[in-house]
Amino acid sequence: MKTAVIVFPGSNCDRDAEVALRQATGQDPTMVWHKDGTLPEDTDLVMVPGGFSYGDYLRCGAMAANSPVISQLHAHAERGGYILGVCNGFQILCETGLLPGALMRNMSLDFVCKPQPLKVESANSAFTSAYAGGSEVTIPIAHHDGNYVADDEILNRLEGDGRVAFRYVGNPNGSARDIAGVISENGRVLGMMPHPERAIGGHEGGTDGLGVFESLLSAA
């Protein structure tokens, strides 16, 4: 599997993403500077990492969503490539229109950083097939603006299409219907606030995040 990680000014989880992809695939991902505007040919998976792109000025992900590389990201999704957006990456994907909804300030107004129990809502996706549907996993969160919002029409469509990938068990931020991660209409894009790249083994956050990468390896 050929992978790439997009790096923006202020990204701080790009190295975590790099390590996780190397561990999962056995190959180094290509680190793509956002101004380059070009993804390597034959890339299977693009990861949009967490962090605070452009310092979260204006609105989380708003400035990054206008970077030159975003047109390539749209083209990658349209031709069937996979995209995984984590935390700030999820915010960016919503700002670009690749995913519906938006991420707002946590209901508590506090930054939340902790291991977070999640329910795997559906195992019928390229991102979750390695999990058992309905199972509970624990993946770290670290965000100030993780409150997922969308109107009822969008929420009902996500539910009806089986595009809610993960739900919070004990909602940490006020997200509508406890939603922690959603999948695009074509099934090729996942945005999630929890950090699977921080739960791949060792002393960091357990191993429950590995399933996301193992699922993608099976799908590619």
Protein Blocks (a to p, Z undefined) as FASTA:
>chain_A
ZZdddddehiaklmmmmmmmmmmnopacddddfklopacehiabdcddedjehhlphiah
klmmmgfklmmmmmmmmnopacddehjlmmmmmmnopagcjddddfklpacddddddddf
bfcbfklmmpcehiacddddddfblcccddfklmmmmmmnopafbdcehiakopahhiab
dcdfkopaccdfbdfklmngjjlnojklmmmmmmmmmmZZ
